[in-house]
Amino acid sequence: MITLTIWSDFACPYCYIGETRLEKAIEELGVKDDVQIDYRAFELDPTASREVVSSTPDRFAKKYRLSIEDAKAQIEQISSLGRELGIDFNYATTQYSNTRDAHRLMKLAEAKYDRSTVARLNELLFKAYFVENLVLADHAVLLAKAIEAGMKEEEVKEVLDSDKYDDEVRFDEREAMMRGVHGVPYIVFNGDFAVPGALTLDGFKSALERTMKKVKDSQPGERAHQCGPDGCELL
């Protein structure tokens, strides 16, 4: 069994793109039954407001010191990578907010439910943000997605109305810090080597094949895209 440990954030476009490419690579190689994915929390901005305070183009322009027109163009280029994978990627109209409760919800799923439910919730949260443009700090949104994933309503409400699993989220982030992780997605293949970024489909296939053969190497040489606390790498 191969274990892939993935640090990511639901507000990170390259995380959604990278994880989708990885899933496709696993499917095309026919190794789905041989791969176990462990999800780790990484908040791009732990101090982000629970309320939406600006539009994505405005926030993007300010962060990268771009004009609104150039910001929209960069956002569209990133969105196009998602659309190439069949995702109705709507990055320009995302509603940026705090993602800690979404990560706590994932920790509940990991603690109480099977891996298929965890994977389903992970996908639904990314879709909620980038496709449906919902506010991930909204407990009503999180509750609806958890129920859709197959989780129990009362159990989810209990967690969302408390600070339960907050320590688990902080533990993941401390571990990332100890590993020197400054951007996500960050994927560790079976403890052998790390891939810091969203590789191409072929890049992920190569990394998986390398792991299958138990070949230990540093990391694939191709350049990969990441998002960090200071923003996402521009194309």
Stockholm file with secondary structure:
# STOCKHOLM 1.0

chainA/1-235         MITLTIWSDFACPYCYIGETRLEKAIEELGVKDDVQIDYRAFELDPTASREVVSSTPDRFAKKYRLSIEDAKAQIEQISSLGRELGIDFNYATTQYSNTRDAHRLMKLAEAKYDRSTVARLNELLFKAYFVENLVLADHAVLLAKAIEAGMKEEEVKEVLDSDKYDDEVRFDEREAMMRGVHGVPYIVFNGDFAVPGALTLDGFKSALERTMKKVKDSQPGERAHQCGPDGCELL
#=GR chainA/1-235 SS CEEEEEEECTTCHHHHHHHHHHHHHHHHHTCGGGEEEEEEECCSCTTCCSSCCSCHHHHHHHHHTCCHHHHHHHHHHHHHHHHTTTCCCCGGGCCCCCCHHHHHHHHHHHHHSCHHHHHHHHHHHHHHHHTSCCCTTCHHHHHHHHHHHTCCHHHHHHHHTSCTTHHHHHHHHHHHHHTTCCSBCEEEETTTEEEESBCCHHHHHHHHHHHHTTCCCSCCSSCCBCEETTEECCC
#=GC SS_cons         CEEEEEEECTTCHHHHHHHHHHHHHHHHHTCGGGEEEEEEECCSCTTCCSSCCSCHHHHHHHHHTCCHHHHHHHHHHHHHHHHTTTCCCCGGGCCCCCCHHHHHHHHHHHHHSCHHHHHHHHHHHHHHHHTSCCCTTCHHHHHHHHHHHTCCHHHHHHHHTSCTTHHHHHHHHHHHHHTTCCSBCEEEETTTEEEESBCCHHHHHHHHHHHHTTCCCSCCSSCCBCEETTEECCC
//
